[in-house]
Amino acid sequence: MGAAAAVHRPRGRRLPRSQGRHAGGAVLPAAWILLLTLVSLPGFAQTQPDDGAPSPPDRRAGEERTGLDRARARLLREAPGRLAELEGKPIRSISVETTGSRWPETKPVRSVTLGEPLSAQVARRAIAELLEDGGFAQAYADARPLQDGVVLRLVVVPRRLMASIHIEGGSLTRERTLEAAKLEEGGEITEPLMGEAEERLRSLYLRYGYDDAKIAVTASGTDDPRRVLLTLDITPGERRTISLRIFVIEPKYDRVLGDLKGEYAVERGDHIDEDELLDANNEMAEALREAGFLEAIVKHRILRRGQDVFLYVYLQTGPLSRFFFEGNFRFDDSELTDALEL
């Protein structure tokens, strides 16, 4: 036992219909269980709850003794562990804790007996039991000293399935919104994933000039306690436009291009739209190649300064090429150039 153990359930996995077992009665595969870390809290052994003798070995896990709640604040602290001292000590209590503020759930662990010696195998067994019915997305275990034994602490991340997804407000399509948020009906959702979805949607709306978009992802219950209705509340706000377009190019090629720069599709006064800007870059690069700049690359940058938005267009033209064909009496030079895709 050397490093902290975390177990992750694959995203999007449906909840098993049976309780506590998979089809065929097989126990959760051991491959789902990763390495375990048992962490102790320095000084905790000197501050023990004064609630009587330790629990006898035949008591079942989850039946915590009176007084353990007074030590819970200390149990939640993270500290370097003394693994060699804790391994093999009797388990005096088991604490199951959920992360975050959503879907708190207390679930007894019945696969571990109080008084049983602490080991990585015992902790993996407890984690497998908690993950078995699909109510939690991931879990990890550690241990803390308690009187002459240890407290086995199991921390779990609750998960739910999205029965449906409702979008309120917004200015982009449902397909584009869900794709950017990485959400789909029937998939899993956790509190951390809800926060990640909000950040992705803010980034999405920023790409289209909605700098002050307000995004809120909330979940409400359904008749099934393991399924939720997810709501995406989107207030785009005002969309920003380009104040000034600036071309960046070597002066010697700037004179050669002349009016060709005017073919760039995005102009002053247009809304910020990263998709349209990428299309404009590709179209401009193709126009430059047709003009003889075969190595042309076009990029852009949006610079926000207060109320102004500056669009910088970088024209990396490369050398200008001209082709001449000798001994050709049948085809025009333009036909040969097109055939060679030059």
Secondary structure, 3 states (H helix, E strand, C coil): CCCCEEEECCCCCCCCCCCCCCHHHCCCCHHHCCCCCCCCCCCHHHCCCCCCCCCCCCCECCCCCCCHHHHHHHHCCCCCCCHHHHCCCEEEEEEEEECCCCCCCCCCCCCCECCCECCHHHHHHHHHHHHCCCCEEEEEEEEEEECCEEEEEEEEEECEEEEEEEEEECCCCHHHHHHHHCCCCCCEECHHHHHHHHHHHHHHHHHCCCCCCEEEEEEEECCCCCEEEEEEEEECCCCCECCEEEEECCHHHHHHHHHHHHHCCCCCCCECCHHHHHHHHHHHHHHHHHCCCCCCEEEEEEEEECCEEEEEEEEECCCCCCCCCCCCCCCCHHHHHHHCCC
